[in-house]
Amino acid sequence: MDDARKFLKGKSTKIQESMAKEMTEASKNLQFEKAASLRDRIKALTTVQSSQGINPQTVNEADIVSLHMEGEQACVQVFFIRANQNWGNRAFYPRNTSGADADEVMESFLAQFYDNKTPPKLILVSCSVANVDLLIDALTVKRGNKVEIIVPKRGERSELVLNAARNARESLARKMSESATQAKLLKGISEAFSLESIPNRIEVYDNSHIQGAFAVGAMIVSGPDGYMKSSYRKYNIRYEDTVAGDDFGMMKEVLERRFKSLIKEDPNKKTEIWPDLLLIDGGAGQVSAVDEILSELGVNDVPFVGIAKGIDRDQGKEEFYCKGKPAFALQRNDPVLYFIQRLRDEAHRFAITTHRAKRSKAIGITTLDEVPGVGAARKRAILAHFGSAKSASRASLKDLKAVEGLSSKMAQIIYDFYHDKG
């Protein structure tokens, strides 16, 4: 109730600061559910704040760009003002800011941000920008008319920048708390599986199919900053010798294709695309299949662990399988176990989503797609008339001519197509 009264009185920033401290403390104490709940509450409050009072009267069109830095970490919040209305905002976390001053970080961000988009006529920023004249000239050429970059000192423009700066500060606090939690969990995984170092890239694999049909393999990736969704990969099972529904064979195919690609792309392992740990959904059989394919490819320095559901397939009783070691389990309340469960569930979600998309696409394909001259509109009309492609294939020429919008010539082509096929 006290927080609600403060919020209604416009004191939401103090509430955020208090919750941010609680969240950091919860993370330090490995109370991850409490920390996640506080993170979500802060995020929701920030969203409400971002929509309050940001429909400016004196700014018709502008991007509001505010930077907040703490040590080597940085967050840039960009608000988009169009037609005197707030059209939303986004948070960005620039990398490689070590040793750079705020004006250099801002210069680099603006140059990259507008590299593939047209800048507005006005950009309001929270700090000075290095080489600002050169940047203004470049953006002016890109836009086709004058672009201004201004650090406002007073009035409504200054309030807009201060609001964006507050959002940047809160976003960075959440990010740093999440990163600290993630770092502890990665260290916990290293200890649980006796790895030589803390993993920076974990790849998690899963398969999905229905009795062997529409089979797909999926890979998700996680690291110090959480899920790396741009690195996710899906694999349509296509090897002729992979038996439909053979989970071991499917896993072998996926891993073979994945590591052949890695070896071709980065044979000397100079980049960060090589995994530090593989997590496989399955037990001893899947681990054996992975071991076989990696040995064949000469990959002997990537550790892998199988995750099996355990007794009665009960979540919390997972068993872990490592090469040359007996199966073991983690304590049910171990935060590392919860983390691994989330990774496995994300891989399963991605595999299921990919499988459903493939199945839906296949279901939409009929023999009508093979008929010359039958496009989407004609296909819909034929299916609406007959109910199915199979019924259309059995229809007489007279019945085909009765389809609305179908010419006699097209009806003859369809009839001949099916009857020529016998």
GIJO-V566276 format. One record per residue. N is the residue number from 1. RES is the residue in one small letter. PHI is phi in whole degrees, -180 to 180 (* if undefined). PSI is psi as a letter, one per 40 degrees, with the letter a starting at -180 (999 if undefined). D_FIRST is the distance of its C-alpha to the first C-alpha in Angstrom with 2 decimals. Layout:
{{N:RES:PHI:PSI:D_FIRST} {N:RES:PHI:PSI:D_FIRST}}
This chain:
{{1:m:*:d:0.00} {2:d:-63:d:3.79} {3:d:-63:d:5.44} {4:a:-63:d:4.99} {5:r:-63:d:6.25} {6:k:-63:d:8.69} {7:f:-63:d:9.81} {8:l:-67:d:10.62} {9:k:-89:e:12.41} {10:g:85:e:14.39} {11:k:-101:f:13.41} {12:s:-71:d:13.22} {13:t:-63:d:16.22} {14:k:-65:d:14.67} {15:i:-63:d:12.01} {16:q:-60:d:15.15} {17:e:-62:d:17.14} {18:s:-65:d:14.84} {19:m:-67:d:14.77} {20:a:-63:d:18.50} {21:k:-65:d:19.26} {22:e:-61:d:17.57} {23:m:-64:d:19.56} {24:t:-62:d:22.74} {25:e:-66:d:22.43} {26:a:-63:d:21.91} {27:s:-64:d:24.98} {28:k:-61:d:27.02} {29:n:-89:e:26.38} {30:l:61:f:27.35} {31:q:-92:g:24.02} {32:f:-70:d:24.59} {33:e:-67:d:22.35} {34:k:-65:d:19.25} {35:a:-63:d:20.64} {36:a:-65:d:21.29} {37:s:-64:d:17.80} {38:l:-65:d:16.42} {39:r:-58:d:19.37} {40:d:-65:d:18.60} {41:r:-67:d:15.00} {42:i:-65:d:16.56} {43:k:-62:d:19.35} {44:a:-64:d:17.32} {45:l:-66:d:15.46} {46:t:-64:d:18.96} {47:t:-63:d:20.38} {48:v:-63:d:18.07} {49:q:-61:d:18.94} {50:s:-66:d:22.57} {51:s:-100:e:22.77} {52:q:-95:h:21.20} {53:g:67:f:23.79} {54:i:-119:f:26.57} {55:n:-120:g:29.08} {56:p:-66:i:31.29} {57:q:-88:d:33.72} {58:t:-107:e:36.33} {59:v:-118:h:36.44} {60:n:-83:d:38.19} {61:e:-145:h:38.82} {62:a:-169:i:37.78} {63:d:-107:h:36.37} {64:i:-101:h:33.75} {65:v:-122:h:34.37} {66:s:-121:h:32.31} {67:l:-115:h:33.11} {68:h:-129:h:31.16} {69:m:-125:i:33.14} {70:e:-137:h:32.49} {71:g:63:b:35.72} {72:e:-97:e:37.55} {73:q:-101:i:34.54} {74:a:-147:i:33.82} {75:c:-135:h:31.71} {76:v:-118:h:32.75} {77:q:-104:h:30.48} {78:v:-120:h:32.46} {79:f:-104:i:31.16} {80:f:-112:h:33.68} {81:i:-103:h:34.08} {82:r:-137:h:36.58} {83:a:52:f:37.48} {84:n:61:f:34.69} {85:q:-130:i:32.07} {86:n:-80:h:30.05} {87:w:-96:e:31.68} {88:g:114:i:29.43} {89:n:-150:i:29.46} {90:r:-139:i:30.59} {91:a:-106:h:30.29} {92:f:-129:i:33.51} {93:y:-125:g:34.30} {94:p:-60:i:37.82} {95:r:-98:i:39.99} {96:n:56:f:42.72} {97:t:-97:e:41.07} {98:s:-59:h:42.42} {99:g:81:e:44.21} {100:a:-90:i:43.51} {101:d:-81:i:42.19} {102:a:-59:d:39.44} {103:d:-66:d:42.08} {104:e:-73:d:44.02} {105:v:-63:d:41.05} {106:m:-65:d:40.21} {107:e:-60:d:43.88} {108:s:-63:d:44.16} {109:f:-64:d:41.02} {110:l:-61:d:42.08} {111:a:-62:d:45.60} {112:q:-74:d:44.49} {113:f:-63:d:41.74} {114:y:-95:e:44.20} {115:d:-62:d:47.11} {116:n:-119:f:46.77} {117:k:-148:i:45.11} {118:t:-81:h:45.96} {119:p:-75:i:44.03} {120:p:-76:i:42.62} {121:k:-75:e:44.40} {122:l:-133:h:41.62} {123:i:-123:h:39.72} {124:l:-96:h:37.18} {125:v:-122:i:36.68} {126:s:-88:e:34.64} {127:c:-150:i:37.69} {128:s:-65:i:41.46} {129:v:-120:h:43.39} {130:a:-64:i:46.53} {131:n:52:f:49.66} {132:v:-63:d:47.75} {133:d:-64:d:50.98} {134:l:-64:d:52.34} {135:l:-66:d:49.09} {136:i:-61:d:49.01} {137:d:-60:d:52.65} {138:a:-65:d:51.96} {139:l:-71:d:48.98} {140:t:-63:d:50.99} {141:v:-62:d:53.81} {142:k:-65:d:51.46} {143:r:-77:d:49.89} {144:g:100:e:53.20} {145:n:-152:i:52.10} {146:k:-59:h:50.42} {147:v:-115:h:47.14} {148:e:-112:h:45.23} {149:i:-120:h:43.02} {150:i:-131:h:41.15} {151:v:-101:g:38.77} {152:p:-71:i:37.11} {153:k:-108:d:36.61} {154:r:-155:i:34.89} {155:g:78:a:33.61} {156:e:-63:d:31.91} {157:r:-60:d:33.69} {158:s:-64:d:32.33} {159:e:-63:d:28.73} {160:l:-62:d:29.37} {161:v:-68:d:30.68} {162:l:-64:d:27.84} {163:n:-64:d:25.28} {164:a:-64:d:27.47} {165:a:-65:d:27.79} {166:r:-63:d:24.05} {167:n:-62:d:24.10} {168:a:-63:d:27.17} {169:r:-64:d:25.62} {170:e:-68:d:22.57} {171:s:-63:d:24.98} {172:l:-68:d:27.34} {173:a:-62:d:24.75} {174:r:-63:d:23.92} {175:k:-62:d:27.65} {176:m:-67:d:28.62} {177:s:-65:d:26.14} {178:e:-65:d:27.48} {179:s:-66:d:31.01} {180:a:-64:d:30.62} {181:t:-63:d:29.45} {182:q:-61:d:32.31} {183:a:-62:d:34.79} {184:k:-66:d:33.95} {185:l:-68:d:34.37} {186:l:-64:d:37.66} {187:k:-65:d:38.86} {188:g:-63:d:37.99} {189:i:-64:d:40.06} {190:s:-59:d:42.89} {191:e:-72:d:42.93} {192:a:-63:d:42.60} {193:f:-106:e:45.58} {194:s:54:f:47.55} {195:l:-78:i:47.71} {196:e:-73:d:49.63} {197:s:-151:i:46.80} {198:i:-73:h:43.19} {199:p:-72:h:43.34} {200:n:-99:e:42.43} {201:r:-142:h:43.27} {202:i:-109:h:42.76} {203:e:-107:h:44.34} {204:v:-119:h:43.38} {205:y:-118:i:45.82} {206:d:-153:i:45.75} {207:n:-119:i:48.05} {208:s:-149:h:47.58} {209:h:-166:i:50.21} {210:i:-120:h:51.18} {211:q:49:f:54.38} {212:g:91:e:55.43} {213:a:-85:i:54.87} {214:f:53:f:52.92} {215:a:-71:h:52.54} {216:v:-139:i:50.41} {217:g:-113:i:49.36} {218:a:-136:i:46.16} {219:m:-130:h:45.14} {220:i:-115:i:41.72} {221:v:-132:h:41.20} {222:s:-135:i:38.51} {223:g:-152:a:38.56} {224:p:-58:d:36.65} {225:d:-100:e:34.56} {226:g:97:a:33.86} {227:y:-66:h:35.64} {228:m:-107:g:38.61} {229:k:-66:d:38.84} {230:s:-70:e:41.70} {231:s:-99:e:43.76} {232:y:-61:i:43.25} {233:r:-137:i:46.61} {234:k:-122:i:47.88} {235:y:-130:h:51.39} {236:n:-75:h:53.40} {237:i:-71:h:55.66} {238:r:-135:e:59.15} {239:y:-64:h:61.63} {240:e:-66:d:64.45} {241:d:-91:e:64.71} {242:t:-85:h:61.02} {243:v:-73:h:61.14} {244:a:-56:h:58.62} {245:g:85:e:55.85} {246:d:-84:g:56.98} {247:d:-62:d:53.73} {248:f:-64:d:55.74} {249:g:-63:d:57.97} {250:m:-63:d:55.09} {251:m:-64:d:53.37} {252:k:-63:d:56.69} {253:e:-63:d:57.18} {254:v:-61:d:53.75} {255:l:-66:d:54.12} {256:e:-63:d:57.69} {257:r:-66:d:56.78} {258:r:-62:d:53.80} {259:f:-81:d:55.81} {260:k:-64:d:58.95} {261:s:-65:d:56.91} {262:l:-62:d:55.47} {263:i:-63:d:58.96} {264:k:-72:d:60.35} {265:e:-78:d:57.61} {266:d:-145:g:57.21} {267:p:-63:d:59.98} {268:n:-96:e:59.55} {269:k:55:f:55.77} {270:k:-91:e:55.17} {271:t:-110:a:51.92} {272:e:-96:e:48.52} {273:i:-84:e:49.15} {274:w:-81:h:50.50} {275:p:-76:i:48.03} {276:d:-96:e:47.45} {277:l:-160:h:46.55} {278:l:-110:h:47.05} {279:l:-112:h:44.90} {280:i:-115:h:46.73} {281:d:-77:h:45.42} {282:g:150:i:47.99} {283:g:-106:b:49.92} {284:a:-61:d:53.36} {285:g:-63:d:55.10} {286:q:-65:d:52.91} {287:v:-62:d:53.14} {288:s:-64:d:56.93} {289:a:-65:d:57.05} {290:v:-65:d:55.09} {291:d:-59:d:57.31} {292:e:-63:d:60.42} {293:i:-71:d:59.55} {294:l:-67:d:58.33} {295:s:-64:d:61.50} {296:e:-62:d:63.65} {297:l:-88:e:62.06} {298:g:77:f:62.47} {299:v:-97:h:58.75} {300:n:-117:e:58.50} {301:d:-119:e:55.70} {302:v:-110:h:52.62} {303:p:-71:i:50.89} {304:f:-143:i:49.64} {305:v:-136:h:47.68} {306:g:-94:i:47.57} {307:i:-115:h:44.42} {308:a:-108:i:45.32} {309:k:-62:d:42.99} {310:g:86:a:44.56} {311:i:-61:h:45.00} {312:d:57:f:44.23} {313:r:52:f:42.68} {314:d:-89:h:39.46} {315:q:-65:h:36.82} {316:g:110:e:36.35} {317:k:-112:f:40.05} {318:e:-58:i:41.34} {319:e:-113:i:44.64} {320:f:-115:h:45.76} {321:y:-120:h:49.36} {322:c:-119:i:50.97} {323:k:-58:h:54.64} {324:g:77:e:56.76} {325:k:-130:i:54.02} {326:p:-70:i:53.05} {327:a:-62:i:49.87} {328:f:-146:i:46.79} {329:a:-131:i:43.09} {330:l:-104:i:39.91} {331:q:-60:i:37.47} {332:r:-59:d:35.07} {333:n:-98:e:32.01} {334:d:-74:h:33.62} {335:p:-57:d:31.51} {336:v:-65:d:34.88} {337:l:-64:d:35.50} {338:y:-59:d:32.26} {339:f:-62:d:33.29} {340:i:-64:d:36.77} {341:q:-61:d:35.48} {342:r:-66:d:33.47} {343:l:-63:d:36.61} {344:r:-62:d:38.75} {345:d:-66:d:36.41} {346:e:-66:d:36.37} {347:a:-64:d:40.18} {348:h:-65:d:40.38} {349:r:-59:d:38.15} {350:f:-66:d:40.33} {351:a:-65:d:43.52} {352:i:-64:d:42.51} {353:t:-61:d:41.47} {354:t:-64:d:44.80} {355:h:-62:d:46.75} {356:r:-64:d:45.26} {357:a:-63:d:46.03} {358:k:-65:d:49.59} {359:r:-66:d:50.03} {360:s:-63:d:48.78} {361:k:-65:d:51.13} {362:a:-67:d:54.02} {363:i:-63:d:53.43} {364:g:-75:e:53.71} {365:i:-92:h:57.16} {366:t:-131:i:60.18} {367:t:-65:d:63.93} {368:l:-63:d:63.63} {369:d:-66:e:62.26} {370:e:-90:e:65.73} {371:v:-79:h:67.62} {372:p:-59:h:68.88} {373:g:91:e:67.50} {374:v:-94:h:64.60} {375:g:-99:a:61.40} {376:a:-62:d:57.86} {377:a:-66:d:58.62} {378:r:-67:d:61.80} {379:k:-61:d:60.19} {380:r:-61:d:57.42} {381:a:-65:d:60.10} {382:i:-66:d:62.25} {383:l:-66:d:59.40} {384:a:-66:d:58.23} {385:h:-78:d:61.81} {386:f:-100:e:62.76} {387:g:94:d:59.46} {388:s:-160:i:60.34} {389:a:-66:d:62.56} {390:k:-62:d:64.65} {391:s:-66:d:65.50} {392:a:-65:d:66.32} {393:s:-67:d:68.66} {394:r:-97:e:70.60} {395:a:-71:i:70.81} {396:s:-77:i:74.16} {397:l:-62:d:74.96} {398:k:-62:d:74.88} {399:d:-66:d:71.35} {400:l:-63:d:70.17} {401:k:-67:e:71.68} {402:a:-81:e:69.62} {403:v:-68:h:66.34} {404:e:-62:h:64.87} {405:g:86:e:65.33} {406:l:-101:h:67.63} {407:s:-74:i:71.11} {408:s:-61:d:74.27} {409:k:-64:d:74.85} {410:m:-67:d:71.38} {411:a:-61:d:71.80} {412:q:-66:d:75.12} {413:i:-62:d:73.56} {414:i:-65:d:70.90} {415:y:-61:d:73.55} {416:d:-64:d:75.88} {417:f:-58:d:73.10} {418:y:-75:d:72.41} {419:h:-79:d:76.01} {420:d:-66:d:77.31} {421:k:-73:e:74.93} {422:g:79:999:76.75}}
